[in-house]
Structures are given as structure tokens and as C-alpha cells.
Amino acid sequence: MKITEVKTVLLTGPSGNDPFLQALRKKRSASFIEIHTDSELVGIGETYAGYQCPELVPAIVEYLSPILEGLEDGEINPRVLWRRMYQCANFWARSGLGVTVIGGIESALWDLKGKMLGLPVYELLGGALHDRLPCYATGCASDYPWSELKRKIDIYREAGFNAFKVGAGYHDSGTGKGFVSDSVQAWVDLETEKLDVIRDHAGKDFVVCLDGHMSNVEVGRPWDVGIAKAVLKSMESYNLAFYEEPLHYNDLAGYEELCRSTSISVAGGEGLTTRQEFSQYAERRAFDVAQPDASWIGIETFVDVAGMFAVQDKQVATHAWCSGVGVMSNIHAAFAVPNIAILEIPPLPGPLHSEIYADGYRFEDGFILRPDAPGLGVRLTDETKNAYPFIPGSGEPNPVPGMMDLM
């Protein structure tokens, strides 16, 4: 068997069947990477960059494809080939976009290798360490009025979830505006009021995670460590699973200080792209829960990052706001590490998840069951490709003047 072609498939489809997400964003884009062979086997990967900046992905894949094309089955080693691609491009892909695309290609290599051997990818990573793993519904914004937030909880529970994550502040369904304030006390009052509502409605056993999105929302004054310390201190009695991205990643010292100052687990890492970036946080003990995304940093790097935090008796939780292949990459990586806390799962998925999951995705009573299909257990059919053609500009930038009309 020989690799004959490496290509990118860009698609745009519905953001999902979650009515709350649909109210914020109708479409989502995705960048899939296919590794074709002279047999019937095709490896399928995904880079999370396809959600933000899909147009930038194909040129990088094309640039790196000569490293893979022509390789025969005995030469298809994802670990070796990741290093080969990284070495080739490390003047401009040492971190950031380039290495995230390499991670997407790597996931396609793992999928192909698993299909070649008839084994799930986690077996190639050392074997499964779990039979099932808890997961949460990733719920984007906190909906306002609070009756809408309660309805969101009810919908996710009806879908089988026992846990969810929502953002800092709120999104007002009537005005379409978010909470904006420069007052620390206003943030404290709002967030504790929100948690009172959640706990009164969902009960003490419902798992709750919150997300600060690095202040990439309408927050007024971006959070510094002083604001974050005050807000998290006010939440300590509400039994949060973790608080994600309270600060920008440029504030490493702030994360370190925040972790020392609160009993709430401070989480982060979805925006980090390499082992080396995560190692800085591990060395400073600046995350209580690390959040690598296998569709962003690569599957093997995910496993390595989990190991960094395992030696500190700390856990990892997947980040997975990608489409179906990326979700499955994270699931396989999670089953191969001992210190996984919980998985992020897009609830009420649209076709760029459900049509791609194939036989790999198994959800039951708030848990992801261990996959048993070869490779990642994913498919990307011509029917899906034809049904959801790519729409230029369908990525999701952060909202700044000049880009907001594209969202």
C-alpha cells in the first residue's frame, strides 16, 4: 500500500441542532484532511483551525504533502512523520497555525494506521485505560433572562447530559447583547446570581463548568488577575468542576497567582499549540486542569501533555469545539491517558458531527463509551461533501471592527 495524495476538504454546515447555539451562529466551517492510498483505505483528520480560519489550511497541507506522498505502508509511522513535518516547517510552524495543521495531518495518519491494522487509535497509543468517560455539554453563552438558562439545562438533560459548561456574563436573547461592566462587584454579583439560579434549578449533583473565554467576549474591562481572584473567590461554595480561561494566555504569572489563591480548579490550554507552551504552565503550576485539544496540538502531543500534568497529580479535560473528526481524535487520546477528568462534547450535533462520527461515537447516560471501530471510527462521504459545500468567510474570528459582519 502507498500514499498517493494528501488533500484538504473544506466544508460549511449548520452549527448544530442546539437552538441556543443556532441563535448565536447559524453556520460553522471545518477543515478535514484526507490521506489517500492506492487501496480502499483513506485516513481522515481534522484541524481545529478550520473553525476559525479555514481558508488558510489548504496551502499548508499542500506544502507538507510531499513528505507523505509516495510512502509505503511500512513507512507510515505517525510519530516519525509528525517530527519530520515539524522539522521541515519549524522556522514558521514552531507554534501557532502551522503546527495545528500538522496536528490535523497527524490525526489522519493515526486514522489510516488504525485502519491498516484493524485497531482503534487508542490501542496504537498504548491501549485504553477506561471503559467509559464522563462528558459535559458545551453550552456556549449563559442565556438571559435566567428562564432561558434553565431551559438550556432542561434541554441538555433531556439529551442525556449530567454536566454542562457556559460562559462568563450572559447573552440576552431579547437584545442580542452581552453583559458588559468595568465593575468588579458587578461581575461578582452577576456570577453568583447565575450560580444560584443554576444550583436551584439543576441541583447540587449537576456538574457545572464556567468559561471566561480569555475575555474574548463583551466584558468591558478585560479581566486581570485581580478581577479573576475576586470573582472566583465568590464562587467557591458552588462546587464548580473548573473555571476555564479566566485570563489571557499572555498572563502566565496571573494564572500562577490565581491557582494559588482559590480552591476552584483553574483550567486552560485550548489556545496553546505545542508541548513547550504547555510545559511553561506545568512548570509554574499555572493550571489545575489542563485542556489540550488533539485537533489543535495533535494526538501524540495530547498524550504527552497529559503526562506532564499527571506527575503533578493534576488532570486534563479535552477541549473539542471542532467537528466530528476532531471530537473523535480527542476521545481516542482521552481513553489512552490515566488522568482524564471529563470530555467536552458538542451537544445536539449537526451534520458535520453526526454524519462523520460513523461507528466510533458512543454516548450513553452522560458518558462516552470506549470506541471499538478501527482508526478513529469516522467517515467523510461524497454525500456529505456535496451537501455542505464550503462558504468562504464562514470561519469564526473574534468580534472586532471589520470582521463582525462575517460572523
N, C-alpha and C positions, 0 to 999 in steps of 0.2 A: 504494500500500500504506500502511496506517495501523496504528499500535499501538493495540490495543483493550483489553488487560488486562495487568497485571503481578501475578503471584501467587507465593506460596511453596508448595513441596511438601516436607513433612517426611516422611521415611521412616526405618524402623529395620529393619536386616537383619543377617545373620550378619557377624561381624567379619572373616571371611575363611576360606580353606581352609588356612591355616598352623596346624599343630597346636600350635605354641608360643604363638602369639597366642590361639588358642582356649582354651588352658589359663589364660590371664590374663583374657580378656574375651570373652564369647560373642557379644555384640551390639554394633553400632555405629549411631549415628544420622547423618543427613545432612540439610542444608537446601539444596534446589535452588530456583532462581528461574527462572520461565518468563515470557518476554515474548511474548504472543500478538499476532497481527496479523489483519487481515481477509483474509489469504491463507492458504495452507497452511504458511507459514513460522512457526516458533517458535524464539526464541532461548533457550538453556538455559545458566544459570550456576550457580555454587555458592559459598557462603561457608564457610570452614573453621570459623566459629563454630557451624555445625550439628553439629560433632562434640562440642563442649563444652557448649553452651547453646542447643540448637535452639529451645526454646520462646520465646526472646527475639527471634528473627529475624523472624517474620511481621509484627509490629507496625511494625517499622522499614521493611520493604518496603511495607506498606500506606501508611505516612506519606509515603513518597517517590514513590509511583506516580503521583500527578497530574502530576509533572514530565515523565513519559514518555507517559502515555496521551493519545491524540489526535495524536501526532506522525506526520507523513508521511515517506515514505522518504527524501526529500532532507534531512530534519532529523535523521536518525538517525546521529549522529556520536558514537561512544563517548567521545572525548576531551572534547568540549564538554559532553556530558551528565554525565560524571563531575564536572567542575568545577561544573556547575550544582547537582548534588545535594550536593556538598561545601559549597558556599557556603550553600545553604539550611540545612544542619544543623550548621554548624561551631561553634555555641555548645555543642553536646552531642556532636558526632561529629568533632571535630577530630582525635582519635586514639581508639584502642580499638574497642569493639564497633560503634559507628555506622559508622565508616569501613570496617570489614571487611565489613559488609553492603553498603555502596556498592560495594566491590570485587566482590562476588558479582553485583550487578546489572550492573556494567560488563562482566563476563565474558559475561553473557547478551547484552548489546548487541554485543560483538565477535562472538559466535557468530552472531547474527542478521545483522549486516552482512556477514560472510563468506558466509553462505548466500545473501544477496541478490545478491552479486557473483560467486558461484561460486568463491570463493578461500579457501584456508586462512588462518587468522587471522595466522600469522607473515608472510604476504605483506602484510597491512594494516599491519604493524609495521615494514616496510622490507625484507622478504624474508629468506629462510633463509640463514644463514651456515655451515651444516653439513649434511652428508648423513646423519650418524648421530652419536649422543652416548652416552658410557658411562653406565651407571647402576649403582646398588647396591640390594641387597635390604635394606629396612629391617627389622631383626630384633628390635626392642624390647629385652627384657631379655637379659642374659648368663645363660644357663641353667646350673644347677649340680645335680648334680655335673658335672664337665667333660665326661664322656661325653655328656651331653645337649647341651652346646655343640658338640661335634664332630658330633653327629647333625644339629644345625641347619645347620652348614656343609655337610654332605653333601646335605641336602635342597635347600638353595638352589642348590648347584652342579648338582644333577640338574635343577632348574628352569631352568638356563641362565645363572645369575649368576656373575660373576667377582669380585664385591665384596659386602661387607655392612657393616652398622653395628649395633652392640649397645651396651647401656647400661653405665654405671659400676656397680661392685658385681656382685651376682648375684641371681638368683631361684632359690631351692631348690625343685625340683619335688616333693620329698618333704614338706617342711613348709609350703610356700607362703609362706615368709618371705624377705625380702631381707637383704643384708649391711648390718649396722649397726655403726659404730665411730666413736669420738671420737679415735682414734689416727692420726696422720699416717703412721707407719711401717706400721701395719696396712693402710692404703689402698695404700701403695707396694708392699708385699709381695703383696697380692691382685691388683692390676692388672698387675704384672709377671709373676706366676704365670699369670694368664689369657692374657697375650700370648704367653708361652712355649708354652702349650697350642695357641693358635691358629696360631702360626707353625710349630710342629712338625707339626700336622695338615694345615694348608692350604698350606704352602709360602711362600716369600718373595715370590712374584708375586701372590698373592691380595690384593686391595685391602681394607684394614681401616680402618674409621672407628669412633670411640668417641663416646659421648654422655653428658654429665653431667646433662642434663635440669634444669639450674639448681638442682640439689639438691632437686628435687621428687620425691624417692624416699626410701625409708627409709635415710637416711645417718647418722643420729645427729647429730653436729655438722655443720651446713651448711658447705659449703666456703667459705673465704675465699681471698684471693689467695695466702696463704702455703701452704695445703694444696695448692691447684692448682699452684703452682710446683713443689713437691716431687714431686707425682705425675707431672706432665708431664715433668719433668727425668728421672725414672726410666724414661720410655717412649721416650726419644729414639732409641734404637738399633733400634726395632722397625718403622720405616718406616710410620708411620701416614699415611693420606691427610689426616686432620684430626681434631681433638678438638673436639666440639661442646658449647656451653653449659656450660663448666666453672664458671661463676659466674652469679649472678642478674643480670638486666639493669639493676638499680638500681646495680650496681657498675661504672660506666663506667671509673672510674680503675683499678679492678682489672683489667679487660680490657686496658687500655692497658699496664699494667705487665707483665701476663702475656705479651702479644705480644712485648714487648722481651726477655723472659727465656728464651724457649725456641725451639728450632729446629722444634718441632711447629707446624703451622698451626692457629691457634685460630679456630674457626668459631662463628657465631651469627647470629641475626636472626629466627628464626621467630616470636618473640613481638612483634616490632616491627611497627607498623601503618602508618607513614607515611614519606614521603621524609625529613621533618625528623628523625625518630628515627634513621634510618639515617645521615643526614648528620653527626650528632654522633659516631658511631663512625668514620665515614670521616675526619673532621677530626682525630680523636685517633689514627688508625691503630690502632683497637682491635679490629678483625677482620682476620685474614689471609684468611679466606674468608667472604664474606657469604652469608647464607641467606634470601633473601626467599621468600615463598610467594605466588604470584599469586592464590590463593583467599583470601588474608588481606589483602593490600595492593592488589590489582588488577593487571591485566596490564600496563598502561602504566607504573605505578609500579615494577613489577619491572624493566622495561627501563631506567627512569631510575636505579634503584639500581645496576644492573649498570654503567651508565656512570660513576657516582661512583667505583666501585672499579676500573674499567678504567684510569682516568687515573693510578691508583697502581700499575698493573701487578699488581693483585690480582684474584682470581677470585671467581665466585659459584657456589653449588651450590643447586639447588632444595630447598626443604622441601616435602613433599607427603604429609601423612598424612590428607588429605581423601578423599572418594570419587571416582568416576570423572571427573566433570566438572572438579573441581579439579586432578586429576592432568593432564588434558589441557590445562588452562589453563597450568599450569607448563611442560609440554612445548613448547607453541607459543611462550611467552615465551622459553624457553631457546634455541630454534633461531634467534631473532632477535637474540641478543646475542653478541659475539665472545669473551667471557671466561668462558664456562661451563666448569666443571670436571667436574661429574658430576651426574646426576639421582637423586633419591630416588624409588624405586618400591616400593609395597606388593607383596610377593611373594605368590604363591599366592592371588590375589584372590578375594573373594566376589562375590555378585551385584550389590552396589551399585557395584562396579567393572566387572566383566566384562559385565554386561547394558547398561552405559551407554557403554562405550568405542566400540562400533559399529565404524566403518571407520577411526577416527582412530589407534588404538593399534597400533603395530607394533614388536614386540620380537624381537630375533634375536641369539643368541650374546653376551649381556651388553650389548647396545646397543639404544637406542631409535632406530628409523629415522624419517626425516623424514615427518611425516604428509602426505597429499595430498588428504584429503576437505575439502569446503567447511566453513567455520566452524571449530569446534573438533573436528568429526568425532564428535559424541556424539548419543545419543538417550535419551529418557526416555518409555517406552511406558506405556500404561494397564495392561498386564500386569504390569510391574514395580511400578507404583504400587499395584496391587491385591494383589500378592503380599507386599509388605513394608510394611504399614501402620505408621504411627508409634506408638511406645510412649512415653507421657510418662515423663520421668525417665531416658531411655536415653542422654543425653549423658554425658560423662566428666569430672567435676570432679576436681581434685586431691584426694587422700585426706586428709580432715580429719574429726575427730569430727562426727557429724551428717550427713555426706554419704557415708561409706564404704559404707553399706548400699545406696546407689543404684548402686554401680559393678558 
